[in-house]
Amino acid sequence: MSDALPSSARPASVVLSGITHRYARLTAVDDVSLSVAPKEVVCIVGPSGCGKSTLLRLISGLETVQKGEIAVDGLTLATAGRSLPPERRPVGMMFQDFALFPHLTVAGNVAFGQSDRPRAERRRRVDELLETMALTRYADAYPHTLSGGQQQRVALARAMARDPKVLLLDEPFSALDEQLRRSVREEVVRIIRASGIATIVVTHDPEEAMEMGNRVVVMEAGRIVQADTPVTLYRRPANSFVARLFGEVNRFEATVRDGQIVTPLGRIMAPGFPGGTKVEVACRVEDLELVPPGARPDAVPVRVRHSSFLGPATRVCLDLPGGGSEIHARLPGHVDVRPGEELSAAMAAERMMVFPVE
């Protein structure tokens, strides 16, 4: 088989075209197309079993492409029935559990897989990466003597050692505790962006995806639901699933009448929805404003059920009038409200999200 199969892929980027992959009767990936440019970090997020890790395995060569094409830097890596082996792909992969070799030193782990390089060049690359990762002093240490964050950097250095065209990170921070995760994440993102390598990160954490990614790809049931910037995903989600994935929302079902929707929080316009359309209306809990009774003409009366102080914010559970549904507000800082207290709740119409009921 030839090393290079014909491809119309964009140079120096990874391109997936029409990828479908099944495990027996389960369709794990369903007609997915995606491209990642040099210097771009794309995060794939979604629930367990949505196909995000399968995509990484297909790009890396750990799974065989059944339908579609994968190309990197103008080189077609795989089509149905034709595939380059993992070791010949310009791809670096960092696994969820780091997968460091316990019998090799830090330098030995980073050097692993570079046997095709001259000894001097291999040593130069290892030294360079250890310095980049602030690991030079640990070159002769063994993985079990390192902290979780240090092991993370060793795993990243090993993935980058062969100068890949694309870097794949599968749940890279899940093994770290919450306190360490953020600082290590910031450090890893800085290193990746400085390298200029096209990078795909799989995570189950929407906040992590928004923090790391230039773009975020949302997957559900093997398909891409929406791929966009973090701001667009948050403020203009494609559907209710995406809206709920990126934060708690209050949800109401309603029917469009004369281009309008009547919700428990007021009346809003519904352009583009024919009369009689059943819709779901959603608003983010942090966009709900609580004011004293009568302070705003567009506010509706609510009664405090209970509140929880969360440190950066206070979450308030509210009852709507007339035995209506329960809604929630998330207010910055500490807010002193008491059960049974009467307030008014207001929501800016432009922040309301409307989706057809599926």
DRENLUMBA-351835 format. One record per residue (C-alpha): x, y, z; residue in three letters; chain. Coordinates in steps of 0.001 Angstrom, whole numbers, plus 500000, padded with zeros to 6 digits. Example, Ala and Ser with C-alpha at 12.3 -4.5 7.8 and 13.67 -1.06 7.14 Angstrom:
% residues 2
<r east="512300" north="495500" up="507800" resn="Ala" chain="A"/>
<r east="513670" north="498940" up="507140" resn="Ser" chain="A"/>
% end
This chain:
% residues 358
<r east="500000" north="500000" up="500000" resn="Met" chain="A"/>
<r east="501229" north="503487" up="499191" resn="Ser" chain="A"/>
<r east="501994" north="505772" up="502138" resn="Asp" chain="A"/>
<r east="500056" north="508628" up="500546" resn="Ala" chain="A"/>
<r east="496601" north="508115" up="499155" resn="Leu" chain="A"/>
<r east="494972" north="510906" up="497103" resn="Pro" chain="A"/>
<r east="493336" north="513538" up="499281" resn="Ser" chain="A"/>
<r east="491839" north="517000" up="498857" resn="Ser" chain="A"/>
<r east="492416" north="517787" up="502538" resn="Ala" chain="A"/>
<r east="493502" north="521204" up="503642" resn="Arg" chain="A"/>
<r east="497285" north="521240" up="504224" resn="Pro" chain="A"/>
<r east="498512" north="520941" up="507805" resn="Ala" chain="A"/>
<r east="495117" north="520143" up="509271" resn="Ser" chain="A"/>
<r east="493036" north="517120" up="510162" resn="Val" chain="A"/>
<r east="489961" north="516513" up="508019" resn="Val" chain="A"/>
<r east="487249" north="513949" up="508706" resn="Leu" chain="A"/>
<r east="484777" north="513365" up="505879" resn="Ser" chain="A"/>
<r east="481568" north="511352" up="506277" resn="Gly" chain="A"/>
<r east="482846" north="509097" up="509063" resn="Ile" chain="A"/>
<r east="480463" north="506349" up="510162" resn="Thr" chain="A"/>
<r east="481491" north="503620" up="512594" resn="His" chain="A"/>
<r east="479477" north="500780" up="514105" resn="Arg" chain="A"/>
<r east="480052" north="498279" up="516879" resn="Tyr" chain="A"/>
<r east="477765" north="495364" up="515976" resn="Ala" chain="A"/>
<r east="474293" north="496999" up="515814" resn="Arg" chain="A"/>
<r east="475356" north="500164" up="517646" resn="Leu" chain="A"/>
<r east="476184" north="503169" up="515469" resn="Thr" chain="A"/>
<r east="478865" north="504943" up="517518" resn="Ala" chain="A"/>
<r east="479663" north="507612" up="514914" resn="Val" chain="A"/>
<r east="477068" north="508643" up="512349" resn="Asp" chain="A"/>
<r east="478197" north="510562" up="509223" resn="Asp" chain="A"/>
<r east="480560" north="512958" up="510998" resn="Val" chain="A"/>
<r east="482563" north="515550" up="509064" resn="Ser" chain="A"/>
<r east="484984" north="517855" up="510849" resn="Leu" chain="A"/>
<r east="488152" north="519814" up="510103" resn="Ser" chain="A"/>
<r east="490704" north="521300" up="512486" resn="Val" chain="A"/>
<r east="493161" north="523954" up="511336" resn="Ala" chain="A"/>
<r east="496767" north="524406" up="512464" resn="Pro" chain="A"/>
<r east="497039" north="526191" up="515837" resn="Lys" chain="A"/>
<r east="493361" north="525442" up="516519" resn="Glu" chain="A"/>
<r east="492172" north="523636" up="519648" resn="Val" chain="A"/>
<r east="488819" north="521921" up="519118" resn="Val" chain="A"/>
<r east="487049" north="520337" up="522073" resn="Cys" chain="A"/>
<r east="484507" north="517562" up="521581" resn="Ile" chain="A"/>
<r east="481955" north="517315" up="524369" resn="Val" chain="A"/>
<r east="478881" north="515201" up="524948" resn="Gly" chain="A"/>
<r east="477419" north="512474" up="527161" resn="Pro" chain="A"/>
<r east="479011" north="509054" up="527593" resn="Ser" chain="A"/>
<r east="478539" north="506882" up="524524" resn="Gly" chain="A"/>
<r east="478011" north="509780" up="522093" resn="Cys" chain="A"/>
<r east="481002" north="508749" up="519927" resn="Gly" chain="A"/>
<r east="483602" north="511335" up="520905" resn="Lys" chain="A"/>
<r east="486320" north="508890" up="522023" resn="Ser" chain="A"/>
<r east="485623" north="506651" up="519020" resn="Thr" chain="A"/>
<r east="486535" north="509578" up="516758" resn="Leu" chain="A"/>
<r east="489940" north="509866" up="518439" resn="Leu" chain="A"/>
<r east="490532" north="506141" up="518089" resn="Arg" chain="A"/>
<r east="489708" north="506333" up="514381" resn="Leu" chain="A"/>
<r east="492101" north="509264" up="513818" resn="Ile" chain="A"/>
<r east="494891" north="507566" up="515753" resn="Ser" chain="A"/>
<r east="494404" north="504247" up="513951" resn="Gly" chain="A"/>
<r east="493287" north="502266" up="517003" resn="Leu" chain="A"/>
<r east="490015" north="501615" up="515152" resn="Glu" chain="A"/>
<r east="489616" north="500853" up="511443" resn="Thr" chain="A"/>
<r east="487556" north="503246" up="509324" resn="Val" chain="A"/>
<r east="484413" north="501565" up="508015" resn="Gln" chain="A"/>
<r east="483044" north="504468" up="506013" resn="Lys" chain="A"/>
<r east="484438" north="507902" up="505137" resn="Gly" chain="A"/>
<r east="487951" north="509343" up="505004" resn="Glu" chain="A"/>
<r east="490492" north="510764" up="507460" resn="Ile" chain="A"/>
<r east="493340" north="512975" up="506267" resn="Ala" chain="A"/>
<r east="496101" north="514875" up="508051" resn="Val" chain="A"/>
<r east="498388" north="517432" up="506416" resn="Asp" chain="A"/>
<r east="497280" north="516376" up="502945" resn="Gly" chain="A"/>
<r east="497962" north="512696" up="503668" resn="Leu" chain="A"/>
<r east="494997" north="510357" up="503649" resn="Thr" chain="A"/>
<r east="495382" north="508190" up="506725" resn="Leu" chain="A"/>
<r east="492371" north="505979" up="506263" resn="Ala" chain="A"/>
<r east="489430" north="505130" up="504070" resn="Thr" chain="A"/>
<r east="487219" north="502048" up="504171" resn="Ala" chain="A"/>
<r east="489581" north="499113" up="503675" resn="Gly" chain="A"/>
<r east="492802" north="501177" up="503393" resn="Arg" chain="A"/>
<r east="494660" north="502431" up="506435" resn="Ser" chain="A"/>
<r east="498078" north="503548" up="507632" resn="Leu" chain="A"/>
<r east="499126" north="501815" up="510867" resn="Pro" chain="A"/>
<r east="499142" north="503979" up="514008" resn="Pro" chain="A"/>
<r east="502951" north="504211" up="514203" resn="Glu" chain="A"/>
<r east="503140" north="505713" up="510701" resn="Arg" chain="A"/>
<r east="500536" north="508406" up="511296" resn="Arg" chain="A"/>
<r east="501597" north="512010" up="512080" resn="Pro" chain="A"/>
<r east="499418" north="511831" up="515181" resn="Val" chain="A"/>
<r east="500248" north="512162" up="518875" resn="Gly" chain="A"/>
<r east="497816" north="510852" up="521470" resn="Met" chain="A"/>
<r east="497608" north="511376" up="525218" resn="Met" chain="A"/>
<r east="495446" north="508828" up="526985" resn="Phe" chain="A"/>
<r east="493065" north="509380" up="529875" resn="Gln" chain="A"/>
<r east="495225" north="507430" up="532347" resn="Asp" chain="A"/>
<r east="498506" north="508838" up="530905" resn="Phe" chain="A"/>
<r east="499733" north="505238" up="530162" resn="Ala" chain="A"/>
<r east="503302" north="505996" up="531225" resn="Leu" chain="A"/>
<r east="505788" north="503121" up="531293" resn="Phe" chain="A"/>
<r east="506626" north="502505" up="534963" resn="Pro" chain="A"/>
<r east="510010" north="500883" up="534171" resn="His" chain="A"/>
<r east="511227" north="503892" up="532154" resn="Leu" chain="A"/>
<r east="512439" north="507204" up="533497" resn="Thr" chain="A"/>
<r east="510771" north="510471" up="532542" resn="Val" chain="A"/>
<r east="513348" north="510961" up="529784" resn="Ala" chain="A"/>
<r east="512867" north="507355" up="528675" resn="Gly" chain="A"/>
<r east="509105" north="507797" up="528441" resn="Asn" chain="A"/>
<r east="509463" north="510950" up="526335" resn="Val" chain="A"/>
<r east="512048" north="509283" up="524079" resn="Ala" chain="A"/>
<r east="509888" north="506199" up="523525" resn="Phe" chain="A"/>
<r east="508811" north="505791" up="519915" resn="Gly" chain="A"/>
<r east="511637" north="507902" up="518475" resn="Gln" chain="A"/>
<r east="513973" north="505045" up="517592" resn="Ser" chain="A"/>
<r east="513939" north="506108" up="513934" resn="Asp" chain="A"/>
<r east="515778" north="509329" up="514838" resn="Arg" chain="A"/>
<r east="519548" north="509640" up="515263" resn="Pro" chain="A"/>
<r east="520603" north="509432" up="518910" resn="Arg" chain="A"/>
<r east="521760" north="513071" up="519092" resn="Ala" chain="A"/>
<r east="518571" north="514398" up="517537" resn="Glu" chain="A"/>
<r east="516464" north="512229" up="519837" resn="Arg" chain="A"/>
<r east="518314" north="513529" up="522884" resn="Arg" chain="A"/>
<r east="517967" north="517121" up="521722" resn="Arg" chain="A"/>
<r east="514205" north="516743" up="521279" resn="Arg" chain="A"/>
<r east="513777" north="515099" up="524694" resn="Val" chain="A"/>
<r east="515793" north="517856" up="526420" resn="Asp" chain="A"/>
<r east="513780" north="520512" up="524605" resn="Glu" chain="A"/>
<r east="510449" north="519043" up="525669" resn="Leu" chain="A"/>
<r east="511538" north="518491" up="529272" resn="Leu" chain="A"/>
<r east="512516" north="522148" up="529456" resn="Glu" chain="A"/>
<r east="509203" north="523239" up="527907" resn="Thr" chain="A"/>
<r east="507290" north="521151" up="530441" resn="Met" chain="A"/>
<r east="509465" north="522272" up="533393" resn="Ala" chain="A"/>
<r east="510549" north="518663" up="533911" resn="Leu" chain="A"/>
<r east="514311" north="518881" up="533340" resn="Thr" chain="A"/>
<r east="515118" north="518169" up="536995" resn="Arg" chain="A"/>
<r east="512975" north="515017" up="536828" resn="Tyr" chain="A"/>
<r east="514604" north="513506" up="533729" resn="Ala" chain="A"/>
<r east="515962" north="510516" up="535664" resn="Asp" chain="A"/>
<r east="512924" north="510086" up="537942" resn="Ala" chain="A"/>
<r east="510349" north="507334" up="537531" resn="Tyr" chain="A"/>
<r east="506623" north="508056" up="536993" resn="Pro" chain="A"/>
<r east="505473" north="506752" up="540385" resn="His" chain="A"/>
<r east="507587" north="509403" up="542145" resn="Thr" chain="A"/>
<r east="505818" north="512276" up="540339" resn="Leu" chain="A"/>
<r east="502651" north="514171" up="541180" resn="Ser" chain="A"/>
<r east="499564" north="513830" up="538989" resn="Gly" chain="A"/>
<r east="500274" north="517165" up="537301" resn="Gly" chain="A"/>
<r east="503865" north="516167" up="536558" resn="Gln" chain="A"/>
<r east="502762" north="512828" up="535117" resn="Gln" chain="A"/>
<r east="500327" north="514763" up="532937" resn="Gln" chain="A"/>
<r east="503148" north="516850" up="531497" resn="Arg" chain="A"/>
<r east="505287" north="513760" up="530859" resn="Val" chain="A"/>
<r east="502404" north="512182" up="528932" resn="Ala" chain="A"/>
<r east="501937" north="515383" up="526912" resn="Leu" chain="A"/>
<r east="505676" north="515599" up="526170" resn="Ala" chain="A"/>
<r east="505664" north="512004" up="524928" resn="Arg" chain="A"/>
<r east="502668" north="512733" up="522667" resn="Ala" chain="A"/>
<r east="504472" north="515764" up="521208" resn="Met" chain="A"/>
<r east="507907" north="514149" up="520901" resn="Ala" chain="A"/>
<r east="507427" north="512889" up="517344" resn="Arg" chain="A"/>
<r east="506383" north="516365" up="516141" resn="Asp" chain="A"/>
<r east="502860" north="515287" up="515158" resn="Pro" chain="A"/>
<r east="500641" north="517276" up="512833" resn="Lys" chain="A"/>
<r east="497657" north="516641" up="515084" resn="Val" chain="A"/>
<r east="497482" north="516079" up="518824" resn="Leu" chain="A"/>
<r east="494670" north="514015" up="520395" resn="Leu" chain="A"/>
<r east="493799" north="514295" up="524102" resn="Leu" chain="A"/>
<r east="491214" north="511881" up="525522" resn="Asp" chain="A"/>
<r east="489728" north="513126" up="528832" resn="Glu" chain="A"/>
<r east="493184" north="514490" up="529720" resn="Pro" chain="A"/>
<r east="492343" north="515901" up="533157" resn="Phe" chain="A"/>
<r east="489864" north="513380" up="534552" resn="Ser" chain="A"/>
<r east="492534" north="511655" up="536678" resn="Ala" chain="A"/>
<r east="493386" north="514886" up="538525" resn="Leu" chain="A"/>
<r east="491622" north="516254" up="541569" resn="Asp" chain="A"/>
<r east="489471" north="519352" up="541155" resn="Glu" chain="A"/>
<r east="491955" north="521740" up="542762" resn="Gln" chain="A"/>
<r east="494833" north="520631" up="540546" resn="Leu" chain="A"/>
<r east="492779" north="520290" up="537378" resn="Arg" chain="A"/>
<r east="492369" north="523979" up="536602" resn="Arg" chain="A"/>
<r east="496015" north="524976" up="537053" resn="Ser" chain="A"/>
<r east="497269" north="521991" up="535028" resn="Val" chain="A"/>
<r east="494659" north="522662" up="532342" resn="Arg" chain="A"/>
<r east="495788" north="526270" up="531941" resn="Glu" chain="A"/>
<r east="499401" north="525163" up="531684" resn="Glu" chain="A"/>
<r east="498660" north="522451" up="529122" resn="Val" chain="A"/>
<r east="496599" north="524825" up="526963" resn="Val" chain="A"/>
<r east="499429" north="527370" up="527010" resn="Arg" chain="A"/>
<r east="501932" north="524735" up="525857" resn="Ile" chain="A"/>
<r east="499620" north="523402" up="523130" resn="Ile" chain="A"/>
<r east="498828" north="526857" up="521747" resn="Arg" chain="A"/>
<r east="502527" north="527747" up="521698" resn="Ala" chain="A"/>
<r east="503283" north="524555" up="519746" resn="Ser" chain="A"/>
<r east="500853" north="525433" up="516943" resn="Gly" chain="A"/>
<r east="499739" north="521802" up="516594" resn="Ile" chain="A"/>
<r east="496149" north="521204" up="515516" resn="Ala" chain="A"/>
<r east="494597" north="519676" up="518624" resn="Thr" chain="A"/>
<r east="491422" north="517736" up="519381" resn="Ile" chain="A"/>
<r east="490410" north="517330" up="523017" resn="Val" chain="A"/>
<r east="487653" north="514987" up="524175" resn="Val" chain="A"/>
<r east="486008" north="515878" up="527468" resn="Thr" chain="A"/>
<r east="482745" north="515258" up="529299" resn="His" chain="A"/>
<r east="483055" north="518638" up="531070" resn="Asp" chain="A"/>
<r east="481335" north="521493" up="529157" resn="Pro" chain="A"/>
<r east="483123" north="524171" up="531203" resn="Glu" chain="A"/>
<r east="486467" north="522585" up="530402" resn="Glu" chain="A"/>
<r east="485560" north="522505" up="526712" resn="Ala" chain="A"/>
<r east="484626" north="526197" up="526752" resn="Met" chain="A"/>
<r east="487831" north="527157" up="528537" resn="Glu" chain="A"/>
<r east="490149" north="525204" up="526246" resn="Met" chain="A"/>
<r east="488580" north="525286" up="522806" resn="Gly" chain="A"/>
<r east="488695" north="527846" up="520019" resn="Asn" chain="A"/>
<r east="485697" north="525835" up="518880" resn="Arg" chain="A"/>
<r east="483540" north="523358" up="520735" resn="Val" chain="A"/>
<r east="481875" north="520410" up="518995" resn="Val" chain="A"/>
<r east="478774" north="519018" up="520710" resn="Val" chain="A"/>
<r east="477938" north="515386" up="519959" resn="Met" chain="A"/>
<r east="474823" north="513387" up="520743" resn="Glu" chain="A"/>
<r east="474076" north="509810" up="519656" resn="Ala" chain="A"/>
<r east="477040" north="509706" up="517271" resn="Gly" chain="A"/>
<r east="476248" north="512939" up="515417" resn="Arg" chain="A"/>
<r east="477512" north="516498" up="515620" resn="Ile" chain="A"/>
<r east="474664" north="518632" up="516945" resn="Val" chain="A"/>
<r east="476501" north="521969" up="516857" resn="Gln" chain="A"/>
<r east="480076" north="523156" up="516326" resn="Ala" chain="A"/>
<r east="480779" north="526763" up="517220" resn="Asp" chain="A"/>
<r east="482612" north="529189" up="519465" resn="Thr" chain="A"/>
<r east="481946" north="528909" up="523202" resn="Pro" chain="A"/>
<r east="480048" north="532216" up="523240" resn="Val" chain="A"/>
<r east="477748" north="531196" up="520389" resn="Thr" chain="A"/>
<r east="477070" north="527788" up="521904" resn="Leu" chain="A"/>
<r east="476154" north="529385" up="525201" resn="Tyr" chain="A"/>
<r east="474014" north="532240" up="523902" resn="Arg" chain="A"/>
<r east="472624" north="530722" up="520689" resn="Arg" chain="A"/>
<r east="472424" north="526960" up="521182" resn="Pro" chain="A"/>
<r east="471013" north="524928" up="518300" resn="Ala" chain="A"/>
<r east="468523" north="523059" up="520460" resn="Asn" chain="A"/>
<r east="467426" north="522373" up="524016" resn="Ser" chain="A"/>
<r east="470031" north="519633" up="524494" resn="Phe" chain="A"/>
<r east="472896" north="522044" up="523782" resn="Val" chain="A"/>
<r east="471331" north="524744" up="525959" resn="Ala" chain="A"/>
<r east="471077" north="522378" up="528941" resn="Arg" chain="A"/>
<r east="474547" north="520949" up="528383" resn="Leu" chain="A"/>
<r east="476173" north="524317" up="529027" resn="Phe" chain="A"/>
<r east="474318" north="525292" up="532170" resn="Gly" chain="A"/>
<r east="471116" north="525045" up="534161" resn="Glu" chain="A"/>
<r east="468021" north="526511" up="532520" resn="Val" chain="A"/>
<r east="464385" north="527117" up="533416" resn="Asn" chain="A"/>
<r east="462159" north="525427" up="530811" resn="Arg" chain="A"/>
<r east="458542" north="525920" up="529810" resn="Phe" chain="A"/>
<r east="456407" north="524433" up="527062" resn="Glu" chain="A"/>
<r east="454073" north="526711" up="525154" resn="Ala" chain="A"/>
<r east="452249" north="527143" up="521842" resn="Thr" chain="A"/>
<r east="452867" north="529979" up="519388" resn="Val" chain="A"/>
<r east="449821" north="532234" up="518930" resn="Arg" chain="A"/>
<r east="449856" north="535201" up="516536" resn="Asp" chain="A"/>
<r east="453657" north="535274" up="516498" resn="Gly" chain="A"/>
<r east="453908" north="535357" up="520289" resn="Gln" chain="A"/>
<r east="454475" north="532974" up="523170" resn="Ile" chain="A"/>
<r east="453015" north="533386" up="526627" resn="Val" chain="A"/>
<r east="455319" north="532040" up="529355" resn="Thr" chain="A"/>
<r east="455136" north="532160" up="533168" resn="Pro" chain="A"/>
<r east="457801" north="534884" up="532960" resn="Leu" chain="A"/>
<r east="455920" north="537004" up="530443" resn="Gly" chain="A"/>
<r east="455050" north="537314" up="526784" resn="Arg" chain="A"/>
<r east="457766" north="537112" up="524119" resn="Ile" chain="A"/>
<r east="457858" north="537338" up="520339" resn="Met" chain="A"/>
<r east="458363" north="534174" up="518297" resn="Ala" chain="A"/>
<r east="459422" north="535214" up="514783" resn="Pro" chain="A"/>
<r east="459789" north="532352" up="512346" resn="Gly" chain="A"/>
<r east="457415" north="529999" up="514174" resn="Phe" chain="A"/>
<r east="454020" north="529399" up="512548" resn="Pro" chain="A"/>
<r east="450929" north="529683" up="514708" resn="Gly" chain="A"/>
<r east="450103" north="526502" up="516584" resn="Gly" chain="A"/>
<r east="453743" north="525371" up="516804" resn="Thr" chain="A"/>
<r east="454569" north="523713" up="520109" resn="Lys" chain="A"/>
<r east="457811" north="525123" up="521463" resn="Val" chain="A"/>
<r east="460095" north="524888" up="524453" resn="Glu" chain="A"/>
<r east="461140" north="528179" up="526009" resn="Val" chain="A"/>
<r east="464314" north="528241" up="528113" resn="Ala" chain="A"/>
<r east="466193" north="530845" up="530099" resn="Cys" chain="A"/>
<r east="469466" north="530496" up="531949" resn="Arg" chain="A"/>
<r east="469186" north="530662" up="535723" resn="Val" chain="A"/>
<r east="471865" north="533364" up="535968" resn="Glu" chain="A"/>
<r east="469861" north="535586" up="533580" resn="Asp" chain="A"/>
<r east="466844" north="535648" up="535881" resn="Leu" chain="A"/>
<r east="466693" north="538868" up="537897" resn="Glu" chain="A"/>
<r east="465042" north="539094" up="541322" resn="Leu" chain="A"/>
<r east="463723" north="542478" up="542475" resn="Val" chain="A"/>
<r east="461412" north="543761" up="545248" resn="Pro" chain="A"/>
<r east="457668" north="543401" up="544530" resn="Pro" chain="A"/>
<r east="456418" north="546088" up="542142" resn="Gly" chain="A"/>
<r east="459925" north="547297" up="541237" resn="Ala" chain="A"/>
<r east="459520" north="546408" up="537536" resn="Arg" chain="A"/>
<r east="456326" north="546365" up="535498" resn="Pro" chain="A"/>
<r east="457540" north="543398" up="533425" resn="Asp" chain="A"/>
<r east="458298" north="541228" up="536482" resn="Ala" chain="A"/>
<r east="456082" north="538445" up="537808" resn="Val" chain="A"/>
<r east="455466" north="537665" up="541497" resn="Pro" chain="A"/>
<r east="457365" north="534715" up="542988" resn="Val" chain="A"/>
<r east="457775" north="533216" up="546449" resn="Arg" chain="A"/>
<r east="461099" north="531937" up="547798" resn="Val" chain="A"/>
<r east="461021" north="528212" up="548548" resn="Arg" chain="A"/>
<r east="464635" north="527910" up="549717" resn="His" chain="A"/>
<r east="468140" north="529130" up="548841" resn="Ser" chain="A"/>
<r east="471656" north="527667" up="548882" resn="Ser" chain="A"/>
<r east="474870" north="529648" up="549250" resn="Phe" chain="A"/>
<r east="477493" north="528213" up="546863" resn="Leu" chain="A"/>
<r east="480388" north="530602" up="547512" resn="Gly" chain="A"/>
<r east="480596" north="532536" up="544233" resn="Pro" chain="A"/>
<r east="476798" north="532546" up="543914" resn="Ala" chain="A"/>
<r east="473482" north="531909" up="545653" resn="Thr" chain="A"/>
<r east="470994" north="529503" up="544071" resn="Arg" chain="A"/>
<r east="467389" north="530401" up="544845" resn="Val" chain="A"/>
<r east="464411" north="528071" up="544336" resn="Cys" chain="A"/>
<r east="461181" north="529956" up="543618" resn="Leu" chain="A"/>
<r east="457477" north="529134" up="543297" resn="Asp" chain="A"/>
<r east="455463" north="530834" up="540583" resn="Leu" chain="A"/>
<r east="451994" north="532139" up="541498" resn="Pro" chain="A"/>
<r east="448867" north="530000" up="541407" resn="Gly" chain="A"/>
<r east="450630" north="526755" up="542202" resn="Gly" chain="A"/>
<r east="452655" north="527102" up="539015" resn="Gly" chain="A"/>
<r east="455980" north="525471" up="538253" resn="Ser" chain="A"/>
<r east="459176" north="525865" up="540213" resn="Glu" chain="A"/>
<r east="461965" north="527997" up="538767" resn="Ile" chain="A"/>
<r east="465522" north="528760" up="539830" resn="His" chain="A"/>
<r east="467768" north="531810" up="539890" resn="Ala" chain="A"/>
<r east="471528" north="531962" up="540344" resn="Arg" chain="A"/>
<r east="472614" north="535298" up="541814" resn="Leu" chain="A"/>
<r east="476231" north="536469" up="542249" resn="Pro" chain="A"/>
<r east="477714" north="536374" up="545741" resn="Gly" chain="A"/>
<r east="475744" north="535941" up="548951" resn="His" chain="A"/>
<r east="472080" north="536972" up="548734" resn="Val" chain="A"/>
<r east="470053" north="536980" up="551940" resn="Asp" chain="A"/>
<r east="466594" north="535669" up="551058" resn="Val" chain="A"/>
<r east="464298" north="533651" up="553314" resn="Arg" chain="A"/>
<r east="461727" north="530911" up="552667" resn="Pro" chain="A"/>
<r east="458297" north="532432" up="552056" resn="Gly" chain="A"/>
<r east="459671" north="535842" up="551059" resn="Glu" chain="A"/>
<r east="457725" north="537558" up="548269" resn="Glu" chain="A"/>
<r east="459775" north="538880" up="545346" resn="Leu" chain="A"/>
<r east="459393" north="539618" up="541643" resn="Ser" chain="A"/>
<r east="461272" north="537814" up="538865" resn="Ala" chain="A"/>
<r east="462130" north="539403" up="535536" resn="Ala" chain="A"/>
<r east="463773" north="538034" up="532421" resn="Met" chain="A"/>
<r east="465025" north="540031" up="529420" resn="Ala" chain="A"/>
<r east="463114" north="538830" up="526355" resn="Ala" chain="A"/>
<r east="466266" north="538830" up="524206" resn="Glu" chain="A"/>
<r east="467833" north="536245" up="526536" resn="Arg" chain="A"/>
<r east="464950" north="533800" up="526173" resn="Met" chain="A"/>
<r east="465674" north="530779" up="523958" resn="Met" chain="A"/>
<r east="462922" north="529159" up="521891" resn="Val" chain="A"/>
<r east="463145" north="525677" up="520355" resn="Phe" chain="A"/>
<r east="460553" north="523577" up="518529" resn="Pro" chain="A"/>
<r east="459421" north="520622" up="520626" resn="Val" chain="A"/>
<r east="461089" north="517529" up="519198" resn="Glu" chain="A"/>
% end
